[in-house]
Every structure is written in C-alpha cells, then in structure tokens.
Amino acid sequence: MTPSPSTSESSCKGTVVSTPESPSWQIKLLYDGNCPLCMREVNFLRRRDGGRGLVAFVDIAADDYCPEEHGGIDFETAMGRIHAVRADGTVIKNVEVFRQVYDVLGLGWVYAATRWPLIGPVVDWLYGLWADWRLRLTGRPDLETIRQHRQQRQRQSAAAGRCRLD
C-alpha cells in the first residue's frame, strides 16, 4: 500500500495500516463491543456525534484490534478500564474518558460535577468498582476466558494477516 503524502504508515503484526497525520477526530474512544451496557453508551455517543467524526469509535473486542494504532493500549489493559486517545496522542482512562468525550460532543455539563473535589473522587471510586465487576455484572466470562477465546480466534484467522495480540 502506498500512502498519500498526508498519511503515515504503521505496522501491526505484518499488516500495514495507513492513517492520516492530522486526524479529523478529536478523541478516539476504545470500547468493548461485546459489552451490552458499553454498547448502549457507544450508540448514544454515536448519535450525539451525528456523523461529524469528532469521536473515533474503536472496538477493542474486534479480533483485528491493533494496540499500536491506538495509543499502545493492549487488549487486556483496555478490557480492565475504559481508555481513549486524544488527537495529540495523549492516552486517558477511567472517568476522565467520559468527561473528555462528553466535552467534545458538547455535553460536558453531564460530567461537570465529577470535576468537583468532593464528587469527583466518589465517582472515580464508583467507576473503579464498576470496571472491576463489569464482566460479571453483564453475565460474561472472566477476562482470562475471554482472552483465551480471542487468541484461539486470532490463531485461526492468522493466515488472513490480521493483527494478533498474543
């Protein structure tokens, strides 16, 4: 693949991906596409984005998810806590992701109170509980089982040149 002058190339386990040097998105949201509650939130945010491309949505559960293209956040880390990558390459995680994504979409007021000294730490703590229990609460197997199934699928599709995380 020959990139145009305005793109750069990066490699993910043999797959060359061409990406714009100046992305049109302001923040890239890494989400678990197999989590039903996560998908409700992502679908809401997509509607709010309204096709403007302000937020790039990246499904970490996709077998071809490539950490190198998304701030170096590997699958297991992304499954543990929500992450996002700002256009400048800065990686953020936890409730700060929601604060910044909502700000980008003009809904910053929704999470504004989470910046306050008394409320913010409580919300951060509650999110930590949610993140620790998310798989169990949504009726999914533990992370190790999910990881093993993912690696098995990746091995089966390795001939297709997809990114592999194992």
Secondary structure, 3 states (H helix, E strand, C coil): CCCCCCEEEEEECCEEEEEECCCCCCEEEEECCCCHHHHHHHHHHHHHHCCCCCEEEEECCCCCCCHHHCCCCCHHHHHHCCEEEECCCCEEECHHHHHHHHHHCCCHHHCHHHHCCCHHHHHHHHHHHHHHHHHHHCCCCCHHHHHHHHHHHHHHCHHHCCCCCC
